[in-house]
Amino acid sequence: MERFANKVVFVTGAGSGIGRATVERFAREGAQVVGVDVASERLAETERSVVQLGGKILALEGDVTSEVAVRRVVDQVVARFTAIDVLVNAAGIGRAVRFEELAFVEWEQILRVNLSGPFLVTRSALPFMLNRPGANIVNVSSIAGLRGQAYNTAYCASKAGLLNFTRSLALEFATRGLRANCVCPGGVKTPLVKNFVPDAGMESHLLAYAMPPVPGKWGKPEDVAAAIAFLASDEARMINGAALVVDFGVLA
């Protein structure tokens, strides 16, 4: 399929995990992909992967928590392509930690990356999306944004905020031809998942509350990338303000 031929797709967090898989998916479907990440080494790996697939990518190093950096990246994209058709906010951080041990500086950093980052990128990219037929935003939230999880307060708060941020955008820009949706994954095998490995003192029955009904069932980044591509495609043109859950039935 080439659902995104002649489309410019902007993906944050492109250096690994869901972000990298999303870049690869859109590249295979004919898009001109812009991949942004704060880690230059990981971003270079993504760039090599896309080239090996025969795709097209503009790889740009940038920190989504910096207003100046975000504006610089968007200016580079617009100078090259003039417009943006799809924005995927996939950059995210987090870790399992007891609430009593969660420092304010870490709380702030998680919210900056997971919530303020999408705000800054969306605000900068929006003027270059509004006149594009079918333009839309897909934000990567989480099932942690739909239901509380023990030892995960900052991450849950950031992902819940991102979900309602998305819904608000969907309403505000519906009459201006722009859609906004969220994908809400459950457990996915990415480099980030190692940060959520619990320690021996964490209560197992509380941890089990976020586990899939089939024990040991983990998703792949490619599974989430497929859901993102669907939401971004014209096949989903009626879907706006949705939270697409991709979790093997955890929230069923």
N, C-alpha and C positions, 0 to 999 in steps of 0.2 A: 504494500500500500504506500501511496505517496499523498496522504491526506494534507500534508503541510508543505507541499511544493510551493516555492516562491513566498513562503512565510518566514518572518524573523521571530525566533523564539529565544527569549532571554531567561536564563536559568541561574539562580544563585545556589551556592553550596555545591558547585559543579565538580569539585575535586574528588568526591568519594560518595559511596553509598547511594541513596536515592537520587541525589543530584546528578551523579555521574551516569547512573542508569537512565535517567530522564533525558540527559543530553544525547546519549547513544540512541535512545528510542526515537527522538525527534529527528536526529540526523539520518537514521535509516528510513524515516518517512518523508525525506526530501526537504526538510527545513534547513534554513541557514541559522545555525545555533550560535548564540552568544553564551559562553560559559564563564561565570564569575566565581572566584573563590579567594579567600584570604591566604591560602597556602599555595605558594607558587609551584612547589614540587608536585603536589597532588594534582594541581591543575594541568601541569605539563603531561602527566600520565593520562589524564582524560583526553587531552588534545591528541596524543599519539593514538589512543584507542579509536577516536573518531576518524582520524586520517586512515587508519587501517581498515575501517569499515567503508571507506570511500565517501565519507560525509564531509560537511563543511562546518568549520567552527572558528569563531573569533574568541580566543581565550584571553580574559582580562583579569588581572589580579586586582582585588578590591575588598575592602572591609565594609560590610553592610551596616555596621553600627556607626560609621562615620559619614555625616552629611556631606562633607567635602568630597570624600572618596566616591560616594554613590553618584553625586552629580558629575564628577569627572568621568566615571564609567559610562553613564547614560549619554553624556555629550559625545564620547567616542563612538558609541553605538549609532547614534543619530547621524553623526557626521558621515558614517560609512553607509548606513542603510536608510536613513531619513525617517523610519517609522518602526514600531514594534507591534507585532501581531499577538503574541502570547507571552505572558509573564508568569514564570513559575518561581515562587519563593520557597526554596527548599533548604536554605541554610538553617542549621539548628544545632543547639548544644544542650547538654543536661547530664545528670548523673543521679544515682540512687544515694540518698543521704538522709539521715535522721533530721527531723525539723530542728531539734535543739542544737545540732551541729552545723546547720546551714548559716554561713556568714552572710551578712548583708551585702558585701561586695560580690559574692557569688550569685545571690538572688538578683541583684541588679544586672549582672553580666548575662545571665540566662534570659531575662526579660528584654535586654537590649538586643541580643542576637535574634531571639525567637519572635519578638513582637515589634520592637522599634525598628528592627531591620526591614521587615516587610512594609512597615509604614513608610520609611525613607525611600525604599526602592520604588514602591507603588506611586508615591507622590511625585517622584522625579520622572518616572516612565509614563505616567498617565496622559500628559498632554500629547504624547506621540502615539497613543493607542486609540484615542477617541474617534478619529476619522477613518479607522481601518475596519472594513466590514468583517464581522465575526470576531473582533478582538476580544480577548478575555484573559482573566487572571485565575491561576490555580495556586492556592496556598497549601503547603504541607502542614496540616495540623496533626492530630493524633487521637487515638481513643482516650488518651490521657486528658484531652480537652473536652471529652464528653462525659467522663466519669472520674471521680477522684481515685487516686492511687496512693497507698502508703509509701512513705519515704521518697516522695516525688513532688513535693508541694510547688516548688518553683517552676518545674517543667509543666505540671498540670495547669498552673495559673497562666503561664505564657501561651499554652496551646488552646486553652479555653478563650483567652482574649483574642487570639488569632482567628478563631472560628467566628466570633461575633463581629470582629473587624471585617471579616469577609462578607458576612450577611448584611452588614450595614452598607458596604460598597455595592453589593448586589442590588439593594433597593434604591440607593441614591443615583446609580448610573443606569438603571434599567431602561429609562426613557431616552438615554443617549447612546444606546446600542452596545454597551459594554457589559459582559457577564463576569461574575466572580463566584468561584466555588472552592471548596476545601476537599482534600482527600485526607482521610483519618486512618492511618495504618495502625495495626497492632504490632506484635513483635516481628521485626525484620532483621535479618542478619546483615548488619552494616558495621563499619568500624566504631560507630557510636555506641553500639549495644554493649560493648565491654564496660562502659561507664555505669551500666545499670545492673551489673552483677551484684547481688546482695551479699552482705557478710553474714557470718554464722549467727550473729545476734539478732538479726531481723526476723520477725515472726512469720513463719512459713504460711500460716493460714491466711494472713493478710496479703502476702505476695501471690498466693494462688488465686486471689480475687481477679487478678489481671491476666491469668493464664488461659489459653484456648481450651475448648472442651476436649480436643484430642491432644494428649500430653506430648510435649516436644515438637509440636507443629510450629514451624517458623516460616515466615515469608521470605522472599528474595526481593532485592531492590527492583528487579525487573517487573515483579508483580505490581508494585506500586507505580512504576513508570508507565505501565500499560493503562492503569486507571487514570493517571494524570493525562495521558495522551487522549483517552476517550473524552474526558471532561473538556479538554481544550479543542476538540474537533467539532465540526459542524454537525456531527451525529448527535451531539448533546446540546443543540441550540436552544432547546426548551428548558434546559437545566440551569438554574440560576439561584445562588444562595444556598446550595446544597452542601451537605457533609456526607461524602461517599465513604462509608466504612469498609475497610479492607483488613479484616482481622481474624479470619477463620472461625468466626462465630463467638468471639469473646463477649460481645455485647448483646448477643441474641437473647 
